[in-house]
Structure formats: C-alpha cells, structure tokens
Amino acid sequence: MEWFRKGKKGIDTTERRNIPEGLWTKCTSCGEIAYSKKMEQLLWVCPSCSFHFRIPSQKYIELLLDDGYLEEFDADLISLDPLHFKDSKRYPDRIKAAQLKSGAKEGVIAGLGKVAGMAVSFAIMDFSFIGGSMGSVVGEKIARAIATLAIQLHVALVKAGLPGTLGR
C-alpha cells in the first residue's frame, strides 16, 4: 500500500511539514489565509474581504506613537476588592486569571508619548484583559491621564480603544 503514503510527485505526505508558528493568519470572516507580514503591512485588515482584526494594545502604541515609545504612568496601581464582589468567581481570582491570560497588569495602559514630535497624554484599553472591562484601576488611570497628564501638562489626550464619550 505504498501508493497511500506517496504524493503524486513522490513526496511522502505522512511527514509533517515544519511551518513556523504565526507565519500565516486565517481570516475569521472569510476564511482566507494570508501571509502575516502582509496582514501587518495592511494594518491587520484582510486583503480578501476587508475584515478588521483586533490589534493588540502594544501594536497600537507602536503604530501611533513616535518610535513606538510610551512612558507609562501608574503601572503600579492594582485592583482591590472593597465590595468583596463575587459572581461565578471571586474578583481577585478573576483579576489574577486575566493577568495570566493577557500578560497585562490592568485593562488600560496610560502615560506620555509623542505624536509627530508633540507630547501627548495617551491611554489605551487592552481588550485581552477581561474584554476591556472598566474596573476601579481602569477608571483611575483614565482620570489621571486626563487630569494629571493632559490638563496639568497642557497636552492633548489620545484615547485609543476607549468609548468616544470619555474625556469630553
């Protein structure tokens, strides 16, 4: 039964090909498979159907800020549970799970950066952290990005991935 193991041109199809992880991206909308470098050049828009992929917050920082650099502020703020909130999980357990899954400490990253050489206060939600849910630390970091950074330093506020009504 040798003919079951050979391809048409004598290639052994039972061997698994070593294709590097992340080389290709499959569109969740149309199913088309595209080269990941091409997708990145297209800012994560499918070349076949124009579906917009979710872009990680770190990629937004790299795309929007000069040299992809953000001087993060308030990175040490941590979520507390003064209400002892519990649904299907205790709140501290939910936060720990989100930190492990996303690699982020909280649902928003905020700080100072530059856009076209001009200083800006910058805040971006990280959807991989509990779906961008707004806990006390997220609210505090956004408030500080507005009040402490933007207003006191007289710089513009750039809010990426945040609802349009914040900061009005």
Residue frames as a rotation matrix with the C-alpha (Angstrom) as fourth column:
MET 1
0.567 0.824 0.000 0.00
0.824 -0.567 0.000 0.00
0.000 0.000 -1.000 0.00
GLU 2
-0.423 -0.865 -0.271 2.93
0.811 -0.494 0.313 2.27
-0.404 -0.087 0.910 -0.78
TRP 3
-0.558 0.216 0.801 0.75
0.574 -0.598 0.560 4.46
0.600 0.772 0.209 -3.01
PHE 4
0.591 0.780 -0.205 -1.25
0.675 -0.340 0.655 5.68
0.441 -0.525 -0.728 0.05
ARG 5
0.484 -0.484 -0.729 1.88
0.648 -0.361 0.671 7.28
-0.587 -0.797 0.139 1.54
LYS 6
-0.625 -0.765 0.154 3.25
0.646 -0.395 0.653 8.99
-0.439 0.508 0.741 -1.54
GLY 7
0.143 0.587 -0.797 2.02
-0.178 -0.777 -0.604 12.16
-0.973 0.229 -0.007 -3.13
LYS 8
0.938 0.322 0.130 1.72
0.071 0.190 -0.979 12.47
-0.340 0.928 0.155 -6.88
LYS 9
0.665 -0.742 -0.084 5.33
-0.479 -0.337 -0.811 13.62
0.573 0.580 -0.579 -7.26
GLY 10
0.219 -0.592 -0.776 6.83
0.409 0.778 -0.477 11.06
0.886 -0.213 0.413 -4.89
ILE 11
-0.484 -0.331 0.810 6.64
-0.523 -0.633 -0.571 13.31
0.702 -0.700 0.133 -1.82
ASP 12
-0.602 0.234 -0.763 5.98
0.614 0.747 -0.256 11.46
0.510 -0.623 -0.593 1.41
THR 13
-0.170 0.652 0.739 2.78
-0.229 -0.756 0.614 13.10
0.959 -0.065 0.277 2.69
THR 14
0.578 0.372 -0.726 2.92
0.556 0.471 0.684 11.33
0.597 -0.800 0.066 6.06
GLU 15
-0.444 -0.775 -0.449 5.73
0.888 -0.315 -0.335 13.65
0.119 -0.548 0.828 7.21
ARG 16
0.659 0.643 -0.391 4.56
0.711 -0.702 0.044 16.83
-0.246 -0.307 -0.919 8.89
ARG 17
0.113 -0.599 0.793 5.99
0.633 -0.572 -0.522 19.99
0.766 0.560 0.315 7.42
ASN 18
-0.150 -0.263 -0.953 7.66
0.931 -0.362 -0.047 22.41
-0.333 -0.895 0.299 9.81
ILE 19
0.026 0.246 0.969 5.93
0.533 -0.823 0.194 25.72
0.845 0.512 -0.152 9.22
PRO 20
-0.888 -0.436 -0.144 6.86
0.354 -0.450 -0.820 28.41
0.293 -0.779 0.554 11.76
GLU 21
-0.093 0.864 -0.495 4.05
0.977 -0.018 -0.214 29.46
-0.193 -0.503 -0.842 14.11
GLY 22
0.244 0.315 -0.917 2.45
0.326 -0.917 -0.228 32.80
-0.913 -0.244 -0.326 13.21
LEU 23
-0.799 -0.596 0.082 3.64
0.242 -0.195 0.950 32.80
-0.551 0.779 0.300 9.59
TRP 24
-0.735 0.638 0.231 0.07
0.240 -0.074 0.968 32.71
0.635 0.766 -0.099 8.26
THR 25
-0.826 0.564 -0.017 -3.17
-0.228 -0.360 -0.904 34.24
-0.516 -0.743 0.426 9.53
LYS 26
-0.690 0.680 0.249 -6.62
0.680 0.489 0.547 32.85
0.250 0.547 -0.799 8.77
CYS 27
-0.790 0.472 0.391 -9.37
-0.433 -0.881 0.189 35.44
0.434 -0.020 0.901 8.40
THR 28
-0.861 0.503 0.073 -12.17
0.212 0.487 -0.847 34.79
-0.462 -0.714 -0.526 10.87
SER 29
-0.122 0.848 -0.515 -14.65
-0.537 -0.493 -0.684 36.40
-0.834 0.194 0.516 8.48
CYS 30
0.493 0.335 -0.803 -13.98
-0.868 0.128 -0.479 34.87
-0.058 0.934 0.354 5.04
GLY 31
0.825 -0.184 0.535 -11.61
0.001 0.946 0.324 32.02
-0.566 -0.267 0.780 5.94
GLU 32
0.821 -0.570 0.033 -8.90
-0.015 -0.080 -0.997 33.22
0.571 0.818 -0.075 3.54
ILE 33
0.641 -0.697 -0.321 -5.33
0.639 0.253 0.727 32.52
-0.426 -0.671 0.607 4.65
ALA 34
0.868 -0.339 0.362 -2.89
-0.028 -0.762 -0.647 35.42
0.495 0.552 -0.671 4.32
TYR 35
-0.023 -0.968 -0.249 0.80
0.700 0.162 -0.695 35.87
0.714 -0.191 0.674 4.99
SER 36
0.480 0.279 -0.831 1.09
0.866 -0.302 0.399 37.52
-0.140 -0.911 -0.387 8.45
LYS 37
-0.544 -0.732 -0.410 3.70
0.606 -0.681 0.412 40.08
-0.580 -0.024 0.814 7.29
LYS 38
-0.747 0.364 0.556 1.28
0.396 -0.428 0.813 41.20
0.534 0.827 0.176 4.57
MET 39
0.312 0.905 -0.288 -1.50
0.774 -0.066 0.630 41.50
0.551 -0.419 -0.721 7.16
GLU 40
0.111 -0.362 -0.925 0.74
0.827 -0.483 0.288 43.66
-0.551 -0.797 0.246 9.34
GLN 41
-0.887 -0.444 0.127 1.53
0.424 -0.676 0.603 45.92
-0.182 0.589 0.788 6.35
LEU 42
-0.456 0.813 0.362 -2.23
0.282 -0.254 0.925 46.25
0.844 0.524 -0.114 5.77
LEU 43
-0.728 0.100 0.678 -2.69
-0.616 -0.529 -0.584 47.20
0.300 -0.843 0.447 9.48
TRP 44
-0.922 0.267 0.280 -4.47
0.072 0.831 -0.552 43.90
-0.380 -0.489 -0.785 10.17
VAL 45
0.098 0.919 -0.382 -7.17
-0.724 -0.198 -0.661 44.28
-0.683 0.341 0.646 7.52
CYS 46
0.042 -0.027 0.999 -7.93
0.333 0.943 0.011 41.14
-0.942 0.332 0.048 5.48
PRO 47
-0.742 -0.399 -0.538 -6.77
-0.337 -0.473 0.814 41.62
-0.579 0.786 0.217 1.86
SER 48
-0.893 0.413 0.178 -9.70
0.417 0.610 0.674 39.50
0.170 0.677 -0.716 0.62
CYS 49
-0.025 1.000 -0.015 -12.75
0.850 0.029 0.526 40.81
0.526 0.001 -0.850 2.47
SER 50
-0.305 -0.222 0.926 -11.51
-0.080 -0.963 -0.257 43.92
0.949 -0.152 0.276 4.38
PHE 51
0.732 0.473 -0.491 -12.35
0.405 0.279 0.871 42.38
0.549 -0.836 0.013 7.77
HIS 52
0.164 -0.649 0.743 -10.62
-0.584 -0.671 -0.457 44.35
0.795 -0.358 -0.489 10.56
PHE 53
0.152 -0.231 -0.961 -8.75
0.586 0.804 -0.101 42.16
0.796 -0.548 0.257 13.04
ARG 54
0.992 0.095 -0.082 -8.38
0.118 -0.482 0.868 43.20
0.043 -0.871 -0.490 16.67
ILE 55
0.231 -0.952 0.199 -4.99
0.060 -0.191 -0.980 44.89
0.971 0.238 0.013 17.13
PRO 56
0.270 -0.187 -0.944 -3.22
0.930 0.305 0.206 44.32
0.250 -0.934 0.257 20.46
SER 57
0.953 0.173 -0.247 -2.73
0.255 -0.899 0.355 47.46
-0.161 -0.402 -0.902 22.55
GLN 58
0.167 -0.969 -0.181 1.06
0.245 -0.137 0.960 47.23
-0.955 -0.204 0.214 22.25
LYS 59
-0.334 -0.225 0.915 0.74
0.926 0.102 0.363 47.31
-0.176 0.969 0.174 18.44
TYR 60
0.680 0.625 0.383 -1.39
0.663 -0.747 0.043 50.47
0.313 0.225 -0.923 18.69
ILE 61
0.724 -0.499 -0.475 1.33
0.093 -0.613 0.785 52.08
-0.683 -0.613 -0.397 20.79
GLU 62
-0.291 -0.885 0.364 3.90
0.505 0.181 0.844 51.12
-0.812 0.429 0.395 18.14
LEU 63
-0.136 0.320 0.938 1.68
0.982 -0.080 0.170 52.45
0.130 0.944 -0.304 15.33
LEU 64
0.692 0.649 0.318 0.51
0.608 -0.760 0.229 55.71
0.390 0.035 -0.920 16.88
LEU 65
0.893 -0.349 -0.284 3.40
-0.004 -0.636 0.771 56.97
-0.450 -0.688 -0.570 18.99
ASP 66
0.595 -0.760 -0.261 6.76
-0.702 -0.333 -0.630 58.22
0.392 0.558 -0.731 17.75
ASP 67
-0.451 -0.869 -0.204 9.31
-0.724 0.490 -0.485 55.40
0.522 -0.071 -0.850 17.90
GLY 68
0.167 0.617 -0.769 6.55
0.030 0.776 0.630 53.23
0.986 -0.128 0.111 19.44
TYR 69
-0.706 -0.569 -0.422 7.53
0.458 0.089 -0.885 54.59
0.541 -0.818 0.198 22.86
LEU 70
0.438 0.806 0.399 5.20
-0.029 -0.430 0.902 55.27
0.898 -0.407 -0.165 25.78
GLU 71
-0.796 -0.572 0.196 6.43
-0.176 -0.091 -0.980 56.43
0.579 -0.815 -0.028 29.17
GLU 72
-0.019 0.873 -0.486 3.88
0.394 0.454 0.799 54.51
0.919 -0.176 -0.353 31.22
PHE 73
-0.639 -0.057 0.767 2.45
-0.597 -0.592 -0.542 56.12
0.485 -0.804 0.344 34.35
ASP 74
-0.029 0.681 0.731 0.63
-0.981 0.119 -0.150 54.46
-0.190 -0.722 0.665 37.25
ALA 75
-0.071 -0.075 -0.995 1.77
-0.551 0.834 -0.023 50.96
0.832 0.546 -0.100 36.21
ASP 76
-0.899 -0.376 -0.224 1.89
-0.018 0.544 -0.839 50.00
0.438 -0.750 -0.496 39.89
LEU 77
-0.372 0.844 0.387 -1.83
-0.925 -0.301 -0.234 50.60
-0.081 -0.445 0.892 40.55
ILE 78
-0.960 0.064 -0.273 -3.59
0.027 0.990 0.136 47.37
0.279 0.124 -0.952 41.46
SER 79
-0.121 0.992 0.032 -7.23
-0.383 -0.076 0.921 46.39
0.916 0.099 0.389 41.70
LEU 80
-0.948 -0.022 0.317 -8.68
-0.311 0.264 -0.913 45.93
-0.064 -0.964 -0.257 45.17
ASP 81
-0.483 0.822 -0.302 -11.98
0.314 0.485 0.816 44.37
0.817 0.300 -0.493 46.11
PRO 82
-0.944 0.064 0.323 -13.59
-0.308 -0.515 -0.800 46.68
0.115 -0.855 0.506 48.71
LEU 83
-0.067 0.998 0.020 -17.08
-0.993 -0.069 0.101 45.37
0.102 -0.013 0.995 47.86
HIS 84
-0.605 -0.252 0.756 -15.99
-0.392 0.920 -0.007 41.71
-0.693 -0.301 -0.655 48.06
PHE 85
0.155 0.679 -0.718 -17.60
-0.954 -0.085 -0.286 41.22
-0.255 0.729 0.635 44.64
LYS 86
-0.770 -0.342 0.538 -18.35
-0.200 0.931 0.305 37.69
-0.606 0.127 -0.785 43.50
ASP 87
0.213 0.803 -0.556 -20.26
-0.974 0.128 -0.189 36.28
-0.081 0.581 0.810 40.58
SER 88
0.913 0.065 -0.402 -19.09
-0.144 0.975 -0.170 32.91
0.381 0.214 0.899 39.22
LYS 89
0.099 -0.931 -0.352 -15.58
0.776 0.294 -0.558 33.74
0.623 -0.217 0.752 40.56
ARG 90
0.497 -0.080 -0.864 -14.18
0.658 -0.615 0.435 35.95
-0.566 -0.785 -0.252 43.28
TYR 91
0.997 -0.049 -0.053 -12.98
-0.071 -0.806 -0.588 39.29
-0.014 0.590 -0.807 41.87
PRO 92
0.295 -0.955 0.031 -9.31
-0.772 -0.219 0.597 38.84
-0.563 -0.200 -0.802 42.95
ASP 93
-0.113 -0.283 0.952 -9.29
0.219 0.928 0.302 35.41
-0.969 0.243 -0.043 41.24
ARG 94
0.739 0.460 0.493 -10.76
0.589 -0.084 -0.804 36.93
-0.328 0.884 -0.333 38.08
ILE 95
0.835 -0.491 -0.246 -8.05
-0.525 -0.846 -0.094 39.64
-0.162 0.208 -0.965 38.06
LYS 96
-0.038 -0.894 0.447 -5.25
-0.529 0.397 0.750 37.08
-0.848 -0.208 -0.488 38.55
ALA 97
0.125 0.166 0.978 -6.63
0.581 0.787 -0.207 34.92
-0.804 0.595 0.002 35.72
ALA 98
0.954 0.263 0.142 -6.85
0.274 -0.581 -0.767 37.96
-0.119 0.771 -0.626 33.42
GLN 99
0.534 -0.832 -0.151 -3.26
-0.737 -0.546 0.398 38.93
-0.414 -0.101 -0.905 34.26
LEU 100
-0.207 -0.608 0.766 -2.01
-0.114 0.793 0.599 35.44
-0.972 0.037 -0.233 33.46
LYS 101
0.342 0.453 0.823 -4.02
0.715 0.442 -0.541 35.20
-0.609 0.774 -0.172 30.23
SER 102
0.954 0.175 0.243 -3.23
0.293 -0.709 -0.641 38.66
0.059 0.683 -0.728 28.86
GLY 103
0.001 -0.999 -0.046 0.21
0.956 0.015 -0.292 39.35
0.292 -0.043 0.955 30.31
ALA 104
-0.245 0.012 0.969 -1.10
0.029 -0.999 0.019 42.80
0.969 0.032 0.245 31.32
LYS 105
-0.929 -0.108 -0.354 -1.45
0.352 0.031 -0.935 44.08
0.112 -0.994 0.009 34.88
GLU 106
-0.384 0.820 -0.423 -4.66
0.099 -0.419 -0.903 46.01
-0.918 -0.389 0.080 34.16
GLY 107
0.193 0.645 0.739 -7.20
0.826 0.300 -0.478 46.79
-0.530 0.703 -0.475 31.43
VAL 108
0.967 0.073 0.246 -5.65
0.203 -0.803 -0.560 50.11
0.156 0.591 -0.791 30.37
ILE 109
-0.041 -0.991 -0.124 -2.16
0.986 -0.060 0.154 51.41
-0.160 -0.116 0.980 29.70
ALA 110
0.903 0.365 0.224 -1.64
0.390 -0.917 -0.080 55.15
0.177 0.160 -0.971 30.18
GLY 111
0.136 -0.885 -0.446 1.27
0.749 -0.203 0.631 57.54
-0.649 -0.420 0.635 30.02
LEU 112
0.495 -0.092 -0.864 3.11
-0.369 -0.923 -0.113 60.13
-0.786 0.375 -0.491 27.97
GLY 113
0.034 -0.494 0.869 4.25
0.800 0.534 0.272 59.74
-0.598 0.686 0.413 24.40
LYS 114
-0.415 -0.183 -0.891 4.78
-0.302 -0.896 0.325 61.82
-0.858 0.404 0.317 21.29
VAL 115
0.334 0.499 0.800 2.86
0.753 0.370 -0.544 62.08
-0.567 0.784 -0.252 18.04
ALA 116
0.539 -0.240 0.807 4.71
0.660 -0.475 -0.582 63.89
0.523 0.846 -0.098 15.26
GLY 117
-0.448 -0.879 0.161 7.10
0.512 -0.400 -0.760 65.26
0.733 -0.258 0.629 17.88
MET 118
-0.260 0.437 0.861 4.36
-0.617 -0.761 0.200 66.72
0.742 -0.480 0.467 20.10
ALA 119
-0.991 -0.116 0.073 3.85
-0.125 0.542 -0.831 65.42
0.057 -0.832 -0.552 23.64
VAL 120
-0.108 0.989 -0.103 0.51
-0.582 0.021 0.813 63.71
0.806 0.148 0.574 24.28
SER 121
-0.468 0.172 0.867 -1.21
-0.726 0.485 -0.488 62.02
-0.504 -0.858 -0.102 27.18
PHE 122
-0.395 0.210 -0.895 -2.05
-0.703 0.558 0.441 58.56
0.592 0.803 -0.073 25.89
ALA 123
-0.398 0.329 0.856 -4.48
-0.642 0.566 -0.516 55.94
-0.655 -0.756 -0.014 27.22
ILE 124
-0.347 0.253 -0.903 -5.35
-0.780 0.457 0.428 52.67
0.521 0.853 0.039 25.53
MET 125
0.434 0.584 0.687 -7.69
-0.821 0.570 0.034 49.88
-0.371 -0.579 0.726 26.61
ASP 126
-0.752 -0.616 -0.237 -6.37
-0.658 0.722 0.212 46.32
0.041 0.315 -0.948 26.45
PHE 127
0.197 0.952 -0.234 -9.28
-0.929 0.257 0.266 44.17
0.313 0.165 0.935 25.31
SER 128
-0.073 -0.275 -0.959 -7.38
-0.091 0.959 -0.269 40.98
0.993 0.067 -0.095 26.17
PHE 129
-0.970 -0.218 -0.109 -7.77
0.102 0.044 -0.994 41.94
0.221 -0.975 -0.020 29.84
ILE 130
-0.550 0.828 -0.105 -11.36
0.526 0.247 -0.814 40.95
-0.648 -0.503 -0.572 30.78
GLY 131
-0.026 0.585 0.811 -12.67
0.997 -0.046 0.065 42.30
0.075 0.810 -0.582 27.48
GLY 132
-0.640 -0.286 0.713 -11.64
0.322 -0.942 -0.089 45.86
0.697 0.173 0.696 28.33
SER 133
0.378 0.819 -0.432 -13.94
0.740 0.014 0.673 45.81
0.557 -0.573 -0.601 31.36
MET 134
-0.096 -0.383 0.919 -13.75
-0.118 -0.912 -0.393 49.02
0.988 -0.146 0.042 33.36
GLY 135
0.333 0.089 -0.939 -12.75
0.856 0.390 0.340 48.35
0.396 -0.917 0.054 36.96
SER 136
0.887 0.064 -0.457 -11.60
0.338 -0.765 0.549 50.87
-0.314 -0.641 -0.700 39.55
VAL 137
-0.056 -0.983 -0.172 -7.98
0.383 -0.180 0.906 50.95
-0.922 -0.016 0.386 38.33
VAL 138
-0.362 -0.007 0.932 -9.03
0.931 -0.051 0.361 51.45
0.045 0.999 0.025 34.71
GLY 139
0.654 0.698 0.293 -11.20
0.656 -0.715 0.240 54.41
0.377 0.035 -0.926 35.73
GLU 140
0.721 -0.443 -0.532 -8.46
0.253 -0.547 0.798 55.86
-0.645 -0.710 -0.282 37.91
LYS 141
-0.313 -0.906 0.286 -5.81
0.621 0.032 0.783 55.58
-0.718 0.423 0.552 35.18
ILE 142
-0.116 0.358 0.926 -8.08
0.918 -0.318 0.238 57.25
0.380 0.878 -0.292 32.63
ALA 143
0.881 0.460 -0.114 -8.95
0.461 -0.776 0.431 60.03
0.110 -0.432 -0.895 35.08
ARG 144
0.389 -0.821 -0.419 -5.25
0.266 -0.335 0.904 60.59
-0.882 -0.462 0.088 35.80
ALA 145
-0.399 -0.510 0.762 -4.41
0.868 0.058 0.493 60.58
-0.296 0.858 0.419 32.07
ILE 146
0.297 0.605 0.739 -6.95
0.743 -0.632 0.219 63.38
0.599 0.484 -0.637 31.66
ALA 147
0.971 0.237 0.010 -6.44
0.173 -0.734 0.657 65.43
0.163 -0.636 -0.754 34.84
THR 148
0.582 -0.796 -0.167 -2.83
0.172 -0.080 0.982 64.86
-0.795 -0.600 0.090 35.81
LEU 149
-0.316 -0.798 0.514 -1.22
0.691 0.178 0.701 64.49
-0.650 0.576 0.495 32.43
ALA 150
-0.165 0.272 0.948 -3.33
0.933 -0.268 0.239 66.25
0.319 0.924 -0.210 29.78
ILE 151
0.775 0.577 0.257 -4.71
0.472 -0.799 0.372 69.17
0.420 -0.167 -0.892 31.80
GLN 152
0.782 -0.490 -0.385 -1.75
0.179 -0.415 0.892 69.92
-0.597 -0.766 -0.236 34.08
LEU 153
-0.242 -0.949 0.201 0.86
0.482 0.062 0.874 69.47
-0.842 0.309 0.443 31.34
HIS 154
0.239 0.458 -0.856 -1.30
-0.480 -0.711 -0.515 71.23
-0.844 0.534 0.050 28.70
VAL 155
-0.857 -0.465 -0.221 -1.01
-0.436 0.429 0.791 68.40
-0.274 0.774 -0.570 26.18
ALA 156
-0.094 0.833 -0.545 -3.55
-0.908 0.153 0.390 66.65
0.409 0.531 0.742 24.00
LEU 157
-0.209 0.141 0.968 -5.23
-0.570 0.787 -0.238 63.43
-0.795 -0.601 -0.084 25.15
VAL 158
-0.365 0.111 -0.924 -5.14
-0.800 0.470 0.373 60.47
0.476 0.876 -0.083 22.76
LYS 159
-0.202 0.386 0.900 -7.54
-0.670 0.616 -0.415 57.74
-0.714 -0.687 0.134 23.78
ALA 160
-0.478 -0.039 -0.877 -7.38
-0.776 0.488 0.401 54.54
0.412 0.872 -0.264 21.79
GLY 161
-0.598 0.304 -0.742 -9.87
0.240 0.951 0.196 51.74
0.765 -0.061 -0.642 22.24
LEU 162
-0.858 0.334 -0.391 -11.86
0.334 -0.215 -0.918 53.85
-0.390 -0.918 0.073 24.71
PRO 163
0.079 0.959 0.271 -15.53
0.969 -0.011 -0.245 54.81
-0.232 0.282 -0.931 24.34
GLY 164
-0.287 -0.216 0.933 -15.97
0.728 -0.682 0.066 58.07
0.622 0.698 0.354 22.42
THR 165
0.635 0.646 0.424 -17.70
0.239 -0.686 0.687 59.92
0.735 -0.335 -0.590 25.25
LEU 166
0.547 -0.477 -0.688 -14.77
0.803 0.069 0.592 59.79
-0.235 -0.876 0.421 27.69
GLY 167
-0.430 -0.855 -0.290 -12.85
0.779 -0.514 0.359 63.00
-0.456 -0.072 0.887 28.14
ARG 168
-0.193 0.407 0.893 -15.47
0.712 -0.568 0.413 65.27
0.675 0.715 -0.180 26.56
